[in-house]
Amino acid sequence: MEKKQKLNEELFFSLLPDSLLTLHKSSQDDTDKTRQSAESESASMGYQNTFIAAELLSGSPEPEQVDSSFCPTVPEVPLSHVTELLELSPQIHNVVSTAKLGCRLDLKVIARKARNVEYNPKVCKVLIMRIRKPRTTAMIYANGHVTCTGAKSEEQSRVAIRRHARIVQKLGFPVSVFNFKIKNIVATSKSFPVNFEQMLLAYPQYCSYEPELFPGLFFKMDHGITVTIFASGKMSLSGAKTEADVYRVLDSVSSILSSFRRQ
């Protein structure tokens, strides 16, 4: 058995060519050389970075010739401009939409079988239904009219009304959603402090300001959109029908307010 095992080992090693037998050794040597060169390069880079850091801390000028791959040039942007751009981006807080379900509803049956609903006909003959995804509230009337509030976008409002209608449909009512409309979008934004006195003199026909009653200035825009502006620069918009109107109006108002910036 021992002679047979030795014979098999000799045959196995004899099948390997010389190039394969020396490949492992050469590749190991190449790996060692690559590792040594990388270590030497990293050591030199570390020394160079340490030297540059020491120069900066000591207050001496930087070297004239610096490799651009290690020190990329980045254009300087004023921090005030970046902050203003971030603050001017509007945030939508509420989208109010309406739709019709196409049939009459028995609100007592829905209140008895559905979850997360409120119905008190002695106070108001409207059923209130709430869902979590998206987190919205729907007011459902007996004639099939639905008003949905609480969505953060137009798409969320569409999805919310469909899910409310689906809950009612599972209870046995022949529901079909149609005539979907966005009634109001409420959004907020923030800019810079504003001088109300100069703004009232420039736009008296569009501004309404009664500091004894309310601290904000009402600026009326087209299509029934009203922007409430506070002295700190905070703005609240209501009356928009689309998200595009929100961005368009706030952009126009911001350009107007730039002329009345309080120093």
RAHU-V118678 format. One record per residue. N is the residue number from 1. RES is the residue in three letters. NEAR is the number of other C-alpha atoms within 10 Angstrom. D_LAST is the distance of its C-alpha to the last C-alpha in Angstrom with 1 decimal. Layout:
# RAHU-V118678
N|RES|NEAR|D_LAST  N|RES|NEAR|D_LAST
This chain:
# RAHU-V118678
1|MET|6|100.4  2|GLU|7|99.0  3|LYS|7|100.5  4|LYS|9|99.0  5|GLN|10|95.5  6|LYS|11|95.7  7|LEU|11|96.9  8|ASN|12|93.9  9|GLU|10|91.4  10|GLU|11|93.1  11|LEU|11|92.9  12|PHE|10|89.1  13|PHE|10|88.1  14|SER|10|90.4  15|LEU|8|88.5  16|LEU|10|85.3  17|PRO|9|85.0  18|ASP|9|84.2  19|SER|8|80.8  20|LEU|9|79.6  21|LEU|11|81.0  22|THR|10|79.1  23|LEU|11|75.8  24|HIS|11|74.6  25|LYS|11|75.2  26|SER|11|73.5  27|SER|11|70.4  28|GLN|11|70.2  29|ASP|12|70.3  30|ASP|12|67.6  31|THR|12|65.4  32|ASP|12|66.0  33|LYS|12|65.1  34|THR|12|61.9  35|ARG|12|60.9  36|GLN|12|61.6  37|SER|12|59.6  38|ALA|12|56.6  39|GLU|12|56.8  40|SER|12|57.0  41|GLU|12|54.1  42|SER|12|51.9  43|ALA|12|52.9  44|SER|12|52.0  45|MET|13|48.6  46|GLY|12|48.0  47|TYR|12|49.0  48|GLN|12|46.6  49|ASN|13|43.7  50|THR|12|44.5  51|PHE|11|44.7  52|ILE|17|41.3  53|ALA|13|39.7  54|ALA|12|41.4  55|GLU|14|40.1  56|LEU|12|36.5  57|LEU|8|36.9  58|SER|9|38.5  59|GLY|9|35.7  60|SER|10|38.1  61|PRO|9|37.2  62|GLU|11|38.1  63|PRO|8|41.4  64|GLU|6|41.4  65|GLN|6|43.5  66|VAL|11|42.3  67|ASP|8|43.7  68|SER|8|41.1  69|SER|7|42.7  70|PHE|9|41.7  71|CYS|8|38.2  72|PRO|9|36.6  73|THR|8|33.6  74|VAL|6|30.5  75|PRO|6|27.6  76|GLU|6|24.4  77|VAL|8|21.6  78|PRO|8|18.0  79|LEU|8|17.6  80|SER|8|14.1  81|HIS|10|15.9  82|VAL|10|18.8  83|THR|11|16.9  84|GLU|13|15.2  85|LEU|11|18.6  86|LEU|12|20.3  87|GLU|16|18.1  88|LEU|20|18.4  89|SER|15|22.2  90|PRO|20|23.6  91|GLN|17|26.1  92|ILE|19|29.0  93|HIS|13|30.2  94|ASN|20|33.0  95|VAL|27|35.3  96|VAL|24|37.7  97|SER|24|40.8  98|THR|21|44.2  99|ALA|22|47.7  100|LYS|21|51.3  101|LEU|25|54.1  102|GLY|16|56.9  103|CYS|15|59.2  104|ARG|14|59.5  105|LEU|19|58.9  106|ASP|13|60.6  107|LEU|21|57.7  108|LYS|13|60.2  109|VAL|12|61.7  110|ILE|20|58.3  111|ALA|17|57.3  112|ARG|11|60.6  113|LYS|10|60.7  114|ALA|14|57.1  115|ARG|12|54.8  116|ASN|11|51.3  117|VAL|17|51.8  118|GLU|16|51.5  119|TYR|18|53.5  120|ASN|13|54.2  121|PRO|11|55.8  122|LYS|6|55.9  123|VAL|7|52.2  124|CYS|8|51.2  125|LYS|14|53.4  126|VAL|17|51.0  127|LEU|20|51.5  128|ILE|20|48.5  129|MET|21|48.9  130|ARG|20|46.7  131|ILE|16|46.8  132|ARG|9|45.1  133|LYS|11|44.8  134|PRO|16|42.5  135|ARG|14|41.5  136|THR|22|41.7  137|THR|22|43.3  138|ALA|24|45.6  139|MET|19|46.9  140|ILE|25|50.3  141|TYR|19|52.2  142|ALA|15|56.0  143|ASN|14|55.9  144|GLY|19|54.3  145|HIS|17|50.7  146|VAL|23|48.1  147|THR|20|44.4  148|CYS|26|42.6  149|THR|21|39.3  150|GLY|19|37.4  151|ALA|24|37.5  152|LYS|20|34.5  153|SER|17|35.5  154|GLU|20|37.9  155|GLU|10|40.5  156|GLN|17|40.5  157|SER|26|41.0  158|ARG|18|44.0  159|VAL|14|45.5  160|ALA|26|45.0  161|ILE|25|46.9  162|ARG|17|49.7  163|ARG|15|50.2  164|HIS|20|50.2  165|ALA|23|52.8  166|ARG|15|54.8  167|ILE|17|55.2  168|VAL|21|56.5  169|GLN|14|58.7  170|LYS|11|60.4  171|LEU|13|61.5  172|GLY|10|63.7  173|PHE|18|61.7  174|PRO|14|61.8  175|VAL|20|58.1  176|SER|15|56.5  177|VAL|17|52.7  178|PHE|12|51.7  179|ASN|9|49.1  180|PHE|16|46.1  181|LYS|16|42.8  182|ILE|19|39.1  183|LYS|15|38.0  184|ASN|19|34.4  185|ILE|26|31.9  186|VAL|21|29.2  187|ALA|23|26.3  188|THR|20|22.9  189|SER|19|19.9  190|LYS|22|16.5  191|SER|22|13.3  192|PHE|20|9.5  193|PRO|18|8.0  194|VAL|21|8.7  195|ASN|18|8.8  196|PHE|20|12.6  197|GLU|10|13.6  198|GLN|14|12.8  199|MET|19|14.3  200|LEU|16|17.3  201|LEU|10|17.9  202|ALA|12|18.0  203|TYR|11|20.0  204|PRO|12|22.0  205|GLN|10|25.1  206|TYR|13|23.5  207|CYS|19|21.2  208|SER|15|22.7  209|TYR|18|20.7  210|GLU|10|22.6  211|PRO|9|20.7  212|GLU|6|24.0  213|LEU|7|25.7  214|PHE|10|23.2  215|PRO|13|19.5  216|GLY|20|18.9  217|LEU|20|18.7  218|PHE|20|21.6  219|PHE|21|21.3  220|LYS|15|24.8  221|MET|15|25.8  222|ASP|9|29.2  223|HIS|10|32.2  224|GLY|10|31.3  225|ILE|18|28.3  226|THR|19|25.6  227|VAL|23|22.2  228|THR|19|20.8  229|ILE|26|17.0  230|PHE|21|15.5  231|ALA|15|12.1  232|SER|14|11.9  233|GLY|19|12.4  234|LYS|18|16.2  235|MET|23|18.5  236|SER|20|22.2  237|LEU|23|24.6  238|SER|18|28.1  239|GLY|21|30.9  240|ALA|23|31.1  241|LYS|21|34.6  242|THR|15|34.1  243|GLU|16|31.9  244|ALA|9|31.3  245|ASP|15|29.8  246|VAL|22|27.3  247|TYR|17|26.0  248|ARG|10|26.1  249|VAL|18|24.2  250|LEU|22|21.4  251|ASP|14|21.1  252|SER|11|21.0  253|VAL|16|18.4  254|SER|17|16.1  255|SER|11|16.5  256|ILE|12|15.8  257|LEU|19|12.6  258|SER|13|11.2  259|SER|12|11.2  260|PHE|17|9.2  261|ARG|16|6.3  262|ARG|15|3.8  263|GLN|7|0.0
